[in-house]
Amino acid sequence: MRIGVTYDLRSDYLAIGYSEEDTAEFDSEVTIDAICDALASMGWQVRRIGNVKALAEALVAGERWDAVFNFCEGLKGLAREAQAPALLDAYDIPYVFSDALTLALSLDKSMAKRVVRDCGIATPDFAVIERVADLRNMKLPFPLFLKPVAEGSGKGVNAKSKVDEPAALKRVAAELLARFQQPVLVETFLPGREFTVGILGTGEEARVLGVSEIVPKEHWVGHGYGFENKEEGWQDKVAIVAADPASARAAGSVALAAWRALRCRDGGRVDIRNDANGRPNFMEVNPVAGLRPEHSDLCLIAAREGLTHRDLVVRIMDSFLKRNPQLGARLRVAA
């Protein structure tokens, strides 16, 4: 049984001139090695494909696989995470993690918030700014929090992101519009505790794996879990600890409802923040969450729950094989 692995390798993009922040969502060799080793240990014959362009070239050349572990983030466009799944759908090749619709929807934070809000799930009030002039029609009360509408890994979130008055709002919105060339999400700032929830499974079978609380330390930057707090030296800025049981239940309930509303599959994370009354709110979802051993939030949650990195990949694959039982049967025969 053959499985391809698609991914964006950070070092490849750094080598051609992209910055550390540009490449924050991309993967290390350590991550890809660990994923491929886990898949091989399950009996799969692993083919490392690479990014979406490498995938397209391989497909056009006639190469096929029984399945693909799709770990591509994509480089360009507001639907970049949907590019590899859309290609795989066109060639009728099953793949791990969410489909093109969910990945396009979830990358745009405002669109994801509209869906979860329509499903009755709490999320901060928000507006989307496509140009500075749009601020004239915005009626949200201060303080506000600004971020690019379609970035991950805390890109664009820093000490300036929380604004308390109109001049700062205009200045930060203009900076983000110019820098990221995409709309800006403006949200009501929530002053409460912050959590990230690991989820495994699909639909009604999805379950909360565990919940981490994001606790600022002395060198924490700004008012959110942004790029500077996530990169090298993060241990001096943030403590990632197990949430207390009551908070874990509350955050996990909101996260699981959002996961199902957005039709996410197999495994990932949902970020939650409490409002001034301690009520958990959906912030965003990461349906292709990082899997770097001993570093990524989902891996830290798994380790705390007693799972090795291989165990985590196995659990993700279990969900995928439940969705594709014909592959599970063939894999057992091949073993």
Secondary structure, DSSP 8 states (H G I E B T S, - for coil): -EEEEEE-BHHHHHHTT--TTTTTTSB-HHHHHHHHHHHHHTT-EEEEEESHHHHHHHHHTT---SEEEEE---SSSTTGGGHHHHHHHHTT--EES--HHHHHHHHSHHHHHHHHHHTT-----EEEESSGGGGGG----SSEEEEETT--TTTT-STTSEE-SHHHHHHHHHHHHHHHSS-EEEEE---S-EEEEEEESSGGG-EEEEEEEEEE-TT--TTSS-HHHHSTTGGGTEEEEE--HHHHHHHHHHHHHHHHHTT--SEEEEEEEE-TTS-EEEEEEESS----TTTSHHHHHHHHTT--HHHHHHHHHHHHHHH-HHHHHHHHHH-
